[in-house]
Amino acid sequence: MEHLKEPLIELIRLAATNLPPDVEKALRQALEREEPGSAARGALETILRNVDLARKRSTPICQDTGTPIFYVYHPEGWSTRKLRQVIEEAVAEATQRSYLRPNSVDSLTEKNTGNNLGDDHFPTIHFEEVDGDTLTVDLMLKGGGCENVGAQYSLPTRVSGGVPAGRDLEGVRRVVLDAVQKAQGQGCSPGILGVAIGGDRGSGYYASKEVLFNKMDDPNPDPELEKLEERITEEANQLGIGPMGFGGKTTVLDTKITGLHRLPASFFVTVSYMCWAYRRRRMVWKDGQAVYE
């Protein structure tokens, strides 16, 4: 597996320093919607200058390089133990090269490991065996600021102003917008929302992050959920929070929703908020070659 180390380091470098084209396009479109001379437009102009500089200088887009979340789709017979080992080696080396900031802190001792490694959950690595002989590795860097404003609701409930939210898509809409309203600019808006309907408390958070690996222009396979995504994005942008909380027309760039089976007793809606630094990349390894998306 040692031959995968340098390709994985390159995957980390790309994720940390080179914003994906679909995200940059959405930010540039948002810029054109804001009024000239407004604080919102100024914030977006600064964000986009930062994106350009990070790409040109191969330096992190944000000083918080986030929790590395890997989804590894591997052929039958590959050792997940060895894959984990080489991924961890790549993370440590990427930290040494300053593509990542040392972020892994022991919650009890407050000691920073210095290499972005910790227990079995830092970095976070999910494995799935697939048919064929191609290895695919998806990586997302999830910043702490946006992670802090994620939310989970148990329906039925009441949201801001005592508005009831029932166990239906209207209730889902209300709690997701409530999460955006409560986040204000603290999640480094304009954000992207990953939403999971159903599951249990753990699987809801898992799925709400997993859905954020989809590209922004990927359609939802469920037409009803796609309509809800569009409505939530539109209505979130009417809240007036705007880029970095400075006010304006762009609070949310996109919404991604998935549904999970649940127990009849529970109806959870889980919201994972992703900041404008929507850092995700993919590496496809086949026939000894790496292709990056």
Salt bridges, closest charged atoms under 4 A:
GLU6 OE2 - ARG97 NH2 2.81
GLU10 OE2 - ARG13 NH2 2.78
ASP22 OD2 - ARG280 NH2 2.44
GLU24 OE2 - ARG28 NH2 2.93
GLU24 OE1 - ARG55 NH2 2.72
GLU32 OE2 - ARG41 NH2 3.93
GLU35 OE2 - LYS249 NZ 3.21
GLU45 OE2 - ARG41 NE 3.60
ASP52 OD1 - ARG28 NH2 3.51
ASP52 OD1 - ARG55 NH1 3.89
ASP64 OD1 - ARG101 NH2 3.67
GLU88 OE2 - ARG84 NH1 4.00
GLU93 OE2 - ARG97 NE 2.94
ASP133 OD1 - LYS286 NZ 2.67
ASP138 OD1 - ARG282 NE 2.60
GLU147 OE1 - LYS142 NZ 2.82
GLU147 OE2 - LYS209 NZ 2.80
GLU170 OE2 - ARG173 NH2 2.59
GLU170 OE2 - ARG174 NE 2.88
GLU170 OE1 - ARG231 NH1 3.98
ASP178 OD2 - LYS182 NZ 2.96
GLU235 OE1 - ARG173 NH1 2.50
GLU235 OE2 - ARG231 NE 2.83
ASP254 OD2 - LYS256 NZ 3.56
